[in-house]
Amino acid sequence: MTTEVKTRSPLKVPPLRNPGQSLDEELQRILVDKFLPYFIFPPLLFAFALGEWWRWYRPSPPSPLFATMLALIAVLYSIYKVRKMMPKIHALKQGREGEKVMGQSLEELRAGGAIVLHDIVADGFNVDHVVISPKGLFVIETKTYSKPNGRDARITFDGYKVSIDGRVPSGDFVKQVLANTAWIQEMLKERTGRSFPARPVVLFPGWFVEKVGAHAHDRVWVLNPKNLPGFLDQEKPNLSLEDMKTATCHLAQHVRSIK
């Protein structure tokens, strides 16, 4: 008789989240909950219809027409639903890849003493990245948009709104990143009793971003990721090493507390 040995994980704390992890989870939820059923039920109904056709050739055949029509309706409806979901799945995949690429790029800031956290989940939203450096906290949103083929396209920012290839997008990115930054600051203040300086940043991988207002970068930075290190270099140090450790500790605790 063997005695079962109880074991436990050697990991004392759960891992931090990866870039784009929320989008990965959302994409998986859509594929499993909404996408997969349309690939399961039509074959089952067709199998049922084939069974009915087989029975039709027997001495007391039932009519297979109803089962066939039901299967055809299910197939057509599934095709409609799958095609309708494809743009959202494409956007999620593109956004996920953008956050992963951006996360890998931000990791290079560690060489200058920065600390980088990814995918900080809150109630109903997430913060893509937070960079904690001697220059302060930088709350970063990554926006990955497709570009038109065959012509020049750019993003403009006037300090209040973002225009992508001449069009104002449906989402207010400036409002979003300001709200995310305020949430990060409020959470840290509740945990530490101290206020931490934080800069909201929106990054558009692969796009040329043009500043069109005199104060376009006063509240929010809207940049191509390649320009971020240069903007960081121009900032004056305002966080001590101890402040950086404190902010990192409490943000990491919050990330690990999310189930």
C-alpha atoms as an extended CHARMM CRD file, in Angstrom:
* protein
*
       259  EXT
         1         1  MET       CA              0.0000000000        0.0000000000        0.0000000000  PROA      1               0.0000000000
         2         2  THR       CA              1.4880000000        3.2960000000       -1.0680000000  PROA      2               0.0000000000
         3         3  THR       CA              1.0630000000        6.4220000000        0.9720000000  PROA      3               0.0000000000
         4         4  GLU       CA              0.0640000000        9.4940000000       -1.0020000000  PROA      4               0.0000000000
         5         5  VAL       CA              2.5530000000       12.2640000000       -0.4420000000  PROA      5               0.0000000000
         6         6  LYS       CA              1.0510000000       15.7110000000       -0.2530000000  PROA      6               0.0000000000
         7         7  THR       CA              2.8750000000       18.2880000000       -2.3030000000  PROA      7               0.0000000000
         8         8  ARG       CA              2.7360000000       22.0360000000       -2.7740000000  PROA      8               0.0000000000
         9         9  SER       CA              3.9750000000       24.4910000000       -5.3410000000  PROA      9               0.0000000000
        10        10  PRO       CA              7.5160000000       25.7680000000       -4.8100000000  PROA      10              0.0000000000
        11        11  LEU       CA              6.3960000000       29.2240000000       -5.9720000000  PROA      11              0.0000000000
        12        12  LYS       CA              5.7790000000       31.5790000000       -3.0560000000  PROA      12              0.0000000000
        13        13  VAL       CA              4.0060000000       34.2400000000       -5.1270000000  PROA      13              0.0000000000
        14        14  PRO       CA              2.0810000000       34.0400000000       -8.4170000000  PROA      14              0.0000000000
        15        15  PRO       CA              3.7510000000       35.4850000000      -11.5050000000  PROA      15              0.0000000000
        16        16  LEU       CA              3.1760000000       39.0010000000      -12.7630000000  PROA      16              0.0000000000
        17        17  ARG       CA              1.0650000000       39.4040000000      -15.8730000000  PROA      17              0.0000000000
        18        18  ASN       CA              2.4140000000       39.4530000000      -19.4080000000  PROA      18              0.0000000000
        19        19  PRO       CA              1.9160000000       42.1460000000      -22.0430000000  PROA      19              0.0000000000
        20        20  GLY       CA             -1.4400000000       41.7240000000      -23.7340000000  PROA      20              0.0000000000
        21        21  GLN       CA             -2.6320000000       39.0770000000      -21.2700000000  PROA      21              0.0000000000
        22        22  SER       CA             -6.0870000000       40.6490000000      -20.9050000000  PROA      22              0.0000000000
        23        23  LEU       CA             -6.5250000000       40.5810000000      -24.6800000000  PROA      23              0.0000000000
        24        24  ASP       CA             -5.3250000000       36.9750000000      -24.7350000000  PROA      24              0.0000000000
        25        25  GLU       CA             -7.9750000000       36.0960000000      -22.1620000000  PROA      25              0.0000000000
        26        26  GLU       CA            -10.6680000000       38.0220000000      -24.0270000000  PROA      26              0.0000000000
        27        27  LEU       CA             -9.7110000000       36.3550000000      -27.3110000000  PROA      27              0.0000000000
        28        28  GLN       CA             -9.7860000000       32.9150000000      -25.6990000000  PROA      28              0.0000000000
        29        29  ARG       CA            -13.1890000000       33.6580000000      -24.1500000000  PROA      29              0.0000000000
        30        30  ILE       CA            -14.6130000000       34.6560000000      -27.5290000000  PROA      30              0.0000000000
        31        31  LEU       CA            -13.1500000000       31.6210000000      -29.3010000000  PROA      31              0.0000000000
        32        32  VAL       CA            -14.3980000000       29.1460000000      -26.6910000000  PROA      32              0.0000000000
        33        33  ASP       CA            -17.7310000000       30.6860000000      -25.7200000000  PROA      33              0.0000000000
        34        34  LYS       CA            -18.8890000000       32.2850000000      -28.9660000000  PROA      34              0.0000000000
        35        35  PHE       CA            -16.8070000000       30.9660000000      -31.8650000000  PROA      35              0.0000000000
        36        36  LEU       CA            -16.4480000000       27.2440000000      -31.1750000000  PROA      36              0.0000000000
        37        37  PRO       CA            -20.1690000000       26.3940000000      -30.9030000000  PROA      37              0.0000000000
        38        38  TYR       CA            -20.6940000000       27.3670000000      -34.5330000000  PROA      38              0.0000000000
        39        39  PHE       CA            -18.1600000000       24.7200000000      -35.5530000000  PROA      39              0.0000000000
        40        40  ILE       CA            -19.6980000000       22.0270000000      -33.3450000000  PROA      40              0.0000000000
        41        41  PHE       CA            -23.4570000000       22.1930000000      -33.8000000000  PROA      41              0.0000000000
        42        42  PRO       CA            -23.6800000000       22.2630000000      -37.6350000000  PROA      42              0.0000000000
        43        43  PRO       CA            -21.6850000000       18.9810000000      -38.0360000000  PROA      43              0.0000000000
        44        44  LEU       CA            -23.8470000000       17.3760000000      -35.3510000000  PROA      44              0.0000000000
        45        45  LEU       CA            -27.0130000000       18.4260000000      -37.1400000000  PROA      45              0.0000000000
        46        46  PHE       CA            -25.6290000000       17.2100000000      -40.4580000000  PROA      46              0.0000000000
        47        47  ALA       CA            -24.8330000000       13.8870000000      -38.8410000000  PROA      47              0.0000000000
        48        48  PHE       CA            -28.4110000000       13.7730000000      -37.6330000000  PROA      48              0.0000000000
        49        49  ALA       CA            -29.6310000000       14.5960000000      -41.1290000000  PROA      49              0.0000000000
        50        50  LEU       CA            -27.4700000000       11.8510000000      -42.6710000000  PROA      50              0.0000000000
        51        51  GLY       CA            -28.9010000000        9.4270000000      -40.1570000000  PROA      51              0.0000000000
        52        52  GLU       CA            -32.3730000000       10.4110000000      -41.1800000000  PROA      52              0.0000000000
        53        53  TRP       CA            -31.4960000000        9.9370000000      -44.8660000000  PROA      53              0.0000000000
        54        54  TRP       CA            -30.1640000000        6.4980000000      -44.0430000000  PROA      54              0.0000000000
        55        55  ARG       CA            -33.3930000000        5.6200000000      -42.2920000000  PROA      55              0.0000000000
        56        56  TRP       CA            -35.3200000000        6.9290000000      -45.3030000000  PROA      56              0.0000000000
        57        57  TYR       CA            -33.9560000000        4.0670000000      -47.3990000000  PROA      57              0.0000000000
        58        58  ARG       CA            -35.2340000000        1.5040000000      -44.9410000000  PROA      58              0.0000000000
        59        59  PRO       CA            -38.6890000000       -0.1320000000      -45.2530000000  PROA      59              0.0000000000
        60        60  SER       CA            -40.3980000000        2.4060000000      -42.9530000000  PROA      60              0.0000000000
        61        61  PRO       CA            -38.5600000000        5.5690000000      -43.8490000000  PROA      61              0.0000000000
        62        62  PRO       CA            -39.1030000000        8.8010000000      -41.9430000000  PROA      62              0.0000000000
        63        63  SER       CA            -38.7520000000       12.0080000000      -43.9490000000  PROA      63              0.0000000000
        64        64  PRO       CA            -35.2120000000       13.4690000000      -43.7300000000  PROA      64              0.0000000000
        65        65  LEU       CA            -36.2180000000       16.8410000000      -45.1710000000  PROA      65              0.0000000000
        66        66  PHE       CA            -36.7990000000       18.4990000000      -41.8170000000  PROA      66              0.0000000000
        67        67  ALA       CA            -33.3970000000       17.4210000000      -40.4370000000  PROA      67              0.0000000000
        68        68  THR       CA            -31.6590000000       18.5630000000      -43.6280000000  PROA      68              0.0000000000
        69        69  MET       CA            -33.3250000000       21.9550000000      -43.5780000000  PROA      69              0.0000000000
        70        70  LEU       CA            -32.4500000000       22.3420000000      -39.8910000000  PROA      70              0.0000000000
        71        71  ALA       CA            -28.8130000000       21.5000000000      -40.6250000000  PROA      71              0.0000000000
        72        72  LEU       CA            -28.6650000000       23.9420000000      -43.5320000000  PROA      72              0.0000000000
        73        73  ILE       CA            -30.1620000000       26.7110000000      -41.4160000000  PROA      73              0.0000000000
        74        74  ALA       CA            -27.6250000000       26.0010000000      -38.6660000000  PROA      74              0.0000000000
        75        75  VAL       CA            -24.7440000000       26.1230000000      -41.1670000000  PROA      75              0.0000000000
        76        76  LEU       CA            -25.8990000000       29.3880000000      -42.7250000000  PROA      76              0.0000000000
        77        77  TYR       CA            -26.4640000000       30.9690000000      -39.3240000000  PROA      77              0.0000000000
        78        78  SER       CA            -23.0520000000       29.7820000000      -38.1150000000  PROA      78              0.0000000000
        79        79  ILE       CA            -21.3620000000       31.2390000000      -41.1880000000  PROA      79              0.0000000000
        80        80  TYR       CA            -23.1390000000       34.5450000000      -40.5720000000  PROA      80              0.0000000000
        81        81  LYS       CA            -22.1230000000       34.6620000000      -36.8920000000  PROA      81              0.0000000000
        82        82  VAL       CA            -18.5200000000       33.6340000000      -37.5830000000  PROA      82              0.0000000000
        83        83  ARG       CA            -18.1150000000       36.2820000000      -40.2890000000  PROA      83              0.0000000000
        84        84  LYS       CA            -19.6410000000       38.8620000000      -37.9820000000  PROA      84              0.0000000000
        85        85  MET       CA            -17.1470000000       38.0030000000      -35.2330000000  PROA      85              0.0000000000
        86        86  MET       CA            -14.0640000000       37.9670000000      -37.4640000000  PROA      86              0.0000000000
        87        87  PRO       CA            -13.4010000000       41.7500000000      -37.3780000000  PROA      87              0.0000000000
        88        88  LYS       CA            -13.4550000000       41.7450000000      -33.5690000000  PROA      88              0.0000000000
        89        89  ILE       CA            -11.1920000000       38.7090000000      -33.4140000000  PROA      89              0.0000000000
        90        90  HSD       CA             -8.8210000000       40.3620000000      -35.9000000000  PROA      90              0.0000000000
        91        91  ALA       CA             -8.7890000000       43.5690000000      -33.8380000000  PROA      91              0.0000000000
        92        92  LEU       CA             -8.1290000000       41.6340000000      -30.6200000000  PROA      92              0.0000000000
        93        93  LYS       CA             -5.2900000000       39.6680000000      -32.2020000000  PROA      93              0.0000000000
        94        94  GLN       CA             -3.7520000000       42.8270000000      -33.6470000000  PROA      94              0.0000000000
        95        95  GLY       CA             -4.0980000000       44.6190000000      -30.3050000000  PROA      95              0.0000000000
        96        96  ARG       CA             -2.5950000000       41.6600000000      -28.4780000000  PROA      96              0.0000000000
        97        97  GLU       CA              0.3870000000       41.5470000000      -30.8260000000  PROA      97              0.0000000000
        98        98  GLY       CA              0.8460000000       45.2970000000      -30.4660000000  PROA      98              0.0000000000
        99        99  GLU       CA              0.9050000000       45.0710000000      -26.6700000000  PROA      99              0.0000000000
       100       100  LYS       CA              3.3760000000       42.1810000000      -26.7690000000  PROA      100             0.0000000000
       101       101  VAL       CA              5.7020000000       44.0190000000      -29.1480000000  PROA      101             0.0000000000
       102       102  MET       CA              5.3750000000       47.1670000000      -27.0490000000  PROA      102             0.0000000000
       103       103  GLY       CA              6.0210000000       45.2020000000      -23.8710000000  PROA      103             0.0000000000
       104       104  GLN       CA              9.2130000000       43.7600000000      -25.3340000000  PROA      104             0.0000000000
       105       105  SER       CA             10.3060000000       47.2480000000      -26.4040000000  PROA      105             0.0000000000
       106       106  LEU       CA              9.6420000000       48.6960000000      -22.9450000000  PROA      106             0.0000000000
       107       107  GLU       CA             11.7630000000       45.9830000000      -21.3740000000  PROA      107             0.0000000000
       108       108  GLU       CA             14.7770000000       47.7380000000      -22.9040000000  PROA      108             0.0000000000
       109       109  LEU       CA             14.1710000000       50.6140000000      -20.4670000000  PROA      109             0.0000000000
       110       110  ARG       CA             15.3220000000       48.3460000000      -17.6390000000  PROA      110             0.0000000000
       111       111  ALA       CA             18.8970000000       48.9920000000      -18.7710000000  PROA      111             0.0000000000
       112       112  GLY       CA             18.4060000000       52.5950000000      -17.6170000000  PROA      112             0.0000000000
       113       113  GLY       CA             17.1160000000       51.5640000000      -14.2080000000  PROA      113             0.0000000000
       114       114  ALA       CA             13.3960000000       51.4980000000      -14.9870000000  PROA      114             0.0000000000
       115       115  ILE       CA             10.9400000000       48.8690000000      -13.7920000000  PROA      115             0.0000000000
       116       116  VAL       CA              8.1790000000       47.7280000000      -16.1350000000  PROA      116             0.0000000000
       117       117  LEU       CA              4.8490000000       46.1030000000      -15.2200000000  PROA      117             0.0000000000
       118       118  HSD       CA              2.3070000000       44.8690000000      -17.7400000000  PROA      118             0.0000000000
       119       119  ASP       CA             -1.4410000000       44.3530000000      -17.8940000000  PROA      119             0.0000000000
       120       120  ILE       CA             -2.5530000000       45.7440000000      -14.5560000000  PROA      120             0.0000000000
       121       121  VAL       CA             -6.1760000000       44.6720000000      -14.2110000000  PROA      121             0.0000000000
       122       122  ALA       CA             -8.7630000000       46.8850000000      -12.5210000000  PROA      122             0.0000000000
       123       123  ASP       CA            -12.5460000000       46.6720000000      -12.2210000000  PROA      123             0.0000000000
       124       124  GLY       CA            -13.7760000000       46.5160000000      -15.8160000000  PROA      124             0.0000000000
       125       125  PHE       CA            -10.5850000000       47.7270000000      -17.5020000000  PROA      125             0.0000000000
       126       126  ASN       CA             -6.8570000000       47.1960000000      -17.5950000000  PROA      126             0.0000000000
       127       127  VAL       CA             -3.7310000000       49.3350000000      -17.8130000000  PROA      127             0.0000000000
       128       128  ASP       CA             -1.4580000000       48.0480000000      -20.5730000000  PROA      128             0.0000000000
       129       129  HSD       CA              1.9120000000       49.0250000000      -19.0650000000  PROA      129             0.0000000000
       130       130  VAL       CA              3.3790000000       51.0400000000      -16.2070000000  PROA      130             0.0000000000
       131       131  VAL       CA              6.9910000000       52.1990000000      -16.3230000000  PROA      131             0.0000000000
       132       132  ILE       CA              8.4830000000       53.1200000000      -12.9460000000  PROA      132             0.0000000000
       133       133  SER       CA             11.6890000000       55.0820000000      -13.3210000000  PROA      133             0.0000000000
       134       134  PRO       CA             13.6600000000       57.8390000000      -11.5750000000  PROA      134             0.0000000000
       135       135  LYS       CA             11.7680000000       60.2160000000      -13.9100000000  PROA      135             0.0000000000
       136       136  GLY       CA              8.3950000000       59.1950000000      -12.4100000000  PROA      136             0.0000000000
       137       137  LEU       CA              5.5860000000       56.8090000000      -13.2630000000  PROA      137             0.0000000000
       138       138  PHE       CA              4.4660000000       56.4910000000      -16.8650000000  PROA      138             0.0000000000
       139       139  VAL       CA              1.0520000000       54.9430000000      -17.4480000000  PROA      139             0.0000000000
       140       140  ILE       CA              1.0030000000       53.6220000000      -20.9950000000  PROA      140             0.0000000000
       141       141  GLU       CA             -1.7920000000       52.6240000000      -23.3420000000  PROA      141             0.0000000000
       142       142  THR       CA             -0.8630000000       50.8730000000      -26.5880000000  PROA      142             0.0000000000
       143       143  LYS       CA             -3.1440000000       51.3820000000      -29.5800000000  PROA      143             0.0000000000
       144       144  THR       CA             -2.4540000000       49.1940000000      -32.6050000000  PROA      144             0.0000000000
       145       145  TYR       CA             -4.2950000000       50.4170000000      -35.6940000000  PROA      145             0.0000000000
       146       146  SER       CA             -4.0910000000       49.1450000000      -39.2600000000  PROA      146             0.0000000000
       147       147  LYS       CA             -2.6310000000       51.5120000000      -41.8270000000  PROA      147             0.0000000000
       148       148  PRO       CA             -3.9020000000       52.1300000000      -45.3630000000  PROA      148             0.0000000000
       149       149  ASN       CA             -1.8830000000       50.7100000000      -48.2420000000  PROA      149             0.0000000000
       150       150  GLY       CA             -0.2830000000       52.7860000000      -50.9380000000  PROA      150             0.0000000000
       151       151  ARG       CA             -0.3680000000       56.2360000000      -49.3330000000  PROA      151             0.0000000000
       152       152  ASP       CA              0.9730000000       58.2550000000      -46.4490000000  PROA      152             0.0000000000
       153       153  ALA       CA             -1.0850000000       58.2670000000      -43.2710000000  PROA      153             0.0000000000
       154       154  ARG       CA             -0.3890000000       59.8280000000      -39.9200000000  PROA      154             0.0000000000
       155       155  ILE       CA             -1.8120000000       60.5210000000      -36.4970000000  PROA      155             0.0000000000
       156       156  THR       CA             -2.2940000000       64.0550000000      -35.2200000000  PROA      156             0.0000000000
       157       157  PHE       CA             -2.7350000000       65.1760000000      -31.6240000000  PROA      157             0.0000000000
       158       158  ASP       CA             -3.7420000000       68.6590000000      -30.5060000000  PROA      158             0.0000000000
       159       159  GLY       CA             -3.6060000000       68.0690000000      -26.7580000000  PROA      159             0.0000000000
       160       160  TYR       CA             -7.2570000000       67.0990000000      -26.4800000000  PROA      160             0.0000000000
       161       161  LYS       CA             -8.1150000000       64.6350000000      -29.2040000000  PROA      161             0.0000000000
       162       162  VAL       CA             -6.3880000000       62.1480000000      -31.4710000000  PROA      162             0.0000000000
       163       163  SER       CA             -7.0610000000       61.9670000000      -35.1960000000  PROA      163             0.0000000000
       164       164  ILE       CA             -6.0710000000       58.8230000000      -37.1110000000  PROA      164             0.0000000000
       165       165  ASP       CA             -5.5990000000       59.3800000000      -40.8290000000  PROA      165             0.0000000000
       166       166  GLY       CA             -7.9480000000       62.3650000000      -40.6770000000  PROA      166             0.0000000000
       167       167  ARG       CA            -10.6520000000       60.6050000000      -38.6580000000  PROA      167             0.0000000000
       168       168  VAL       CA            -11.4670000000       60.8980000000      -34.9830000000  PROA      168             0.0000000000
       169       169  PRO       CA            -11.7810000000       57.3380000000      -33.5920000000  PROA      169             0.0000000000
       170       170  SER       CA            -14.7990000000       56.2430000000      -31.5950000000  PROA      170             0.0000000000
       171       171  GLY       CA            -12.7560000000       55.7800000000      -28.4140000000  PROA      171             0.0000000000
       172       172  ASP       CA            -11.4440000000       58.7920000000      -26.4860000000  PROA      172             0.0000000000
       173       173  PHE       CA             -7.8570000000       57.6690000000      -25.9020000000  PROA      173             0.0000000000
       174       174  VAL       CA             -6.8730000000       60.8160000000      -24.0380000000  PROA      174             0.0000000000
       175       175  LYS       CA             -9.7490000000       60.4560000000      -21.5990000000  PROA      175             0.0000000000
       176       176  GLN       CA             -8.9850000000       56.7670000000      -21.1670000000  PROA      176             0.0000000000
       177       177  VAL       CA             -5.3050000000       57.1760000000      -20.3530000000  PROA      177             0.0000000000
       178       178  LEU       CA             -6.0110000000       60.1080000000      -18.0340000000  PROA      178             0.0000000000
       179       179  ALA       CA             -8.5400000000       57.9670000000      -16.1570000000  PROA      179             0.0000000000
       180       180  ASN       CA             -6.0990000000       55.0500000000      -15.9830000000  PROA      180             0.0000000000
       181       181  THR       CA             -3.3610000000       57.3200000000      -14.6550000000  PROA      181             0.0000000000
       182       182  ALA       CA             -5.6810000000       58.7600000000      -12.0170000000  PROA      182             0.0000000000
       183       183  TRP       CA             -6.6330000000       55.2290000000      -10.9710000000  PROA      183             0.0000000000
       184       184  ILE       CA             -2.9820000000       54.1840000000      -10.5930000000  PROA      184             0.0000000000
       185       185  GLN       CA             -2.2210000000       57.2780000000       -8.5250000000  PROA      185             0.0000000000
       186       186  GLU       CA             -5.3020000000       56.8400000000       -6.3470000000  PROA      186             0.0000000000
       187       187  MET       CA             -4.5280000000       53.1740000000       -5.7150000000  PROA      187             0.0000000000
       188       188  LEU       CA             -0.9690000000       53.9740000000       -4.6760000000  PROA      188             0.0000000000
       189       189  LYS       CA             -2.1620000000       56.8080000000       -2.4500000000  PROA      189             0.0000000000
       190       190  GLU       CA             -4.6570000000       54.5230000000       -0.7080000000  PROA      190             0.0000000000
       191       191  ARG       CA             -1.9460000000       51.9330000000       -0.1160000000  PROA      191             0.0000000000
       192       192  THR       CA              0.9370000000       54.2290000000        0.8260000000  PROA      192             0.0000000000
       193       193  GLY       CA             -0.6310000000       57.5270000000        1.8820000000  PROA      193             0.0000000000
       194       194  ARG       CA              1.6190000000       59.2840000000       -0.6180000000  PROA      194             0.0000000000
       195       195  SER       CA              1.1530000000       60.9150000000       -4.0060000000  PROA      195             0.0000000000
       196       196  PHE       CA              3.2790000000       59.6620000000       -6.8790000000  PROA      196             0.0000000000
       197       197  PRO       CA              3.8540000000       61.7790000000      -10.0110000000  PROA      197             0.0000000000
       198       198  ALA       CA              2.6030000000       59.9900000000      -13.1010000000  PROA      198             0.0000000000
       199       199  ARG       CA              2.5420000000       60.8120000000      -16.7930000000  PROA      199             0.0000000000
       200       200  PRO       CA             -0.1850000000       59.4140000000      -19.1160000000  PROA      200             0.0000000000
       201       201  VAL       CA              1.1890000000       58.1030000000      -22.4110000000  PROA      201             0.0000000000
       202       202  VAL       CA             -0.5410000000       56.7470000000      -25.5280000000  PROA      202             0.0000000000
       203       203  LEU       CA              1.6700000000       54.8610000000      -27.9770000000  PROA      203             0.0000000000
       204       204  PHE       CA              0.8130000000       54.0520000000      -31.6020000000  PROA      204             0.0000000000
       205       205  PRO       CA              3.2450000000       51.4290000000      -32.9880000000  PROA      205             0.0000000000
       206       206  GLY       CA              4.1920000000       51.9830000000      -36.6110000000  PROA      206             0.0000000000
       207       207  TRP       CA              2.5510000000       55.4050000000      -36.9760000000  PROA      207             0.0000000000
       208       208  PHE       CA              4.0060000000       58.8540000000      -37.4730000000  PROA      208             0.0000000000
       209       209  VAL       CA              2.5030000000       61.0530000000      -34.7550000000  PROA      209             0.0000000000
       210       210  GLU       CA              2.3180000000       64.7820000000      -35.4050000000  PROA      210             0.0000000000
       211       211  LYS       CA              1.8950000000       67.4200000000      -32.7060000000  PROA      211             0.0000000000
       212       212  VAL       CA             -0.4520000000       70.1500000000      -33.9660000000  PROA      212             0.0000000000
       213       213  GLY       CA             -0.9950000000       72.2620000000      -30.8340000000  PROA      213             0.0000000000
       214       214  ALA       CA              1.3430000000       74.4150000000      -28.7910000000  PROA      214             0.0000000000
       215       215  HSD       CA              0.5250000000       72.4350000000      -25.6580000000  PROA      215             0.0000000000
       216       216  ALA       CA             -0.1240000000       69.0390000000      -27.1900000000  PROA      216             0.0000000000
       217       217  HSD       CA              2.2050000000       67.2360000000      -24.7940000000  PROA      217             0.0000000000
       218       218  ASP       CA              1.4040000000       69.1350000000      -21.6050000000  PROA      218             0.0000000000
       219       219  ARG       CA             -1.1310000000       66.6510000000      -20.2370000000  PROA      219             0.0000000000
       220       220  VAL       CA             -0.5860000000       63.5070000000      -22.2780000000  PROA      220             0.0000000000
       221       221  TRP       CA              2.1670000000       62.1600000000      -24.4700000000  PROA      221             0.0000000000
       222       222  VAL       CA              0.8760000000       60.6920000000      -27.7420000000  PROA      222             0.0000000000
       223       223  LEU       CA              3.8620000000       59.1430000000      -29.4780000000  PROA      223             0.0000000000
       224       224  ASN       CA              5.3620000000       56.6010000000      -31.7670000000  PROA      224             0.0000000000
       225       225  PRO       CA              7.1070000000       54.1390000000      -29.3840000000  PROA      225             0.0000000000
       226       226  LYS       CA             10.4790000000       54.9550000000      -30.9310000000  PROA      226             0.0000000000
       227       227  ASN       CA             10.2060000000       58.4950000000      -29.5530000000  PROA      227             0.0000000000
       228       228  LEU       CA              9.4630000000       57.4520000000      -25.9810000000  PROA      228             0.0000000000
       229       229  PRO       CA             13.1070000000       57.0810000000      -24.7960000000  PROA      229             0.0000000000
       230       230  GLY       CA             13.9000000000       60.5980000000      -26.0240000000  PROA      230             0.0000000000
       231       231  PHE       CA             10.9420000000       62.0560000000      -24.1380000000  PROA      231             0.0000000000
       232       232  LEU       CA             11.9720000000       60.1700000000      -21.0070000000  PROA      232             0.0000000000
       233       233  ASP       CA             15.5250000000       61.5090000000      -21.2620000000  PROA      233             0.0000000000
       234       234  GLN       CA             14.1920000000       65.0850000000      -21.1980000000  PROA      234             0.0000000000
       235       235  GLU       CA             12.3210000000       64.5740000000      -17.9330000000  PROA      235             0.0000000000
       236       236  LYS       CA             13.8980000000       65.6070000000      -14.6420000000  PROA      236             0.0000000000
       237       237  PRO       CA             14.3610000000       62.9510000000      -11.9490000000  PROA      237             0.0000000000
       238       238  ASN       CA             11.5900000000       63.1000000000       -9.3500000000  PROA      238             0.0000000000
       239       239  LEU       CA             11.4950000000       59.6190000000       -7.7920000000  PROA      239             0.0000000000
       240       240  SER       CA             14.0720000000       58.2080000000       -5.4140000000  PROA      240             0.0000000000
       241       241  LEU       CA             15.1050000000       54.5680000000       -5.5170000000  PROA      241             0.0000000000
       242       242  GLU       CA             13.0820000000       53.9970000000       -2.3600000000  PROA      242             0.0000000000
       243       243  ASP       CA             10.0100000000       55.5810000000       -3.9800000000  PROA      243             0.0000000000
       244       244  MET       CA             10.4340000000       53.3320000000       -7.0030000000  PROA      244             0.0000000000
       245       245  LYS       CA             10.6370000000       50.2300000000       -4.7980000000  PROA      245             0.0000000000
       246       246  THR       CA              7.5420000000       51.2990000000       -2.8650000000  PROA      246             0.0000000000
       247       247  ALA       CA              5.4580000000       51.9220000000       -5.9940000000  PROA      247             0.0000000000
       248       248  THR       CA              6.6500000000       48.6870000000       -7.5890000000  PROA      248             0.0000000000
       249       249  CYS       CA              5.9030000000       46.6510000000       -4.4750000000  PROA      249             0.0000000000
       250       250  HSD       CA              2.3170000000       47.8640000000       -4.1740000000  PROA      250             0.0000000000
       251       251  LEU       CA              1.5410000000       47.6280000000       -7.8790000000  PROA      251             0.0000000000
       252       252  ALA       CA              2.9580000000       44.0970000000       -7.9650000000  PROA      252             0.0000000000
       253       253  GLN       CA              0.8770000000       43.1480000000       -4.9370000000  PROA      253             0.0000000000
       254       254  HSD       CA             -2.2350000000       44.3670000000       -6.7060000000  PROA      254             0.0000000000
       255       255  VAL       CA             -1.3850000000       42.4060000000       -9.8840000000  PROA      255             0.0000000000
       256       256  ARG       CA             -0.7900000000       39.2020000000       -7.9250000000  PROA      256             0.0000000000
       257       257  SER       CA             -4.0290000000       39.6290000000       -6.0010000000  PROA      257             0.0000000000
       258       258  ILE       CA             -6.0850000000       39.3720000000       -9.2190000000  PROA      258             0.0000000000
       259       259  LYS       CA             -7.4450000000       35.8720000000       -9.7290000000  PROA      259             0.0000000000
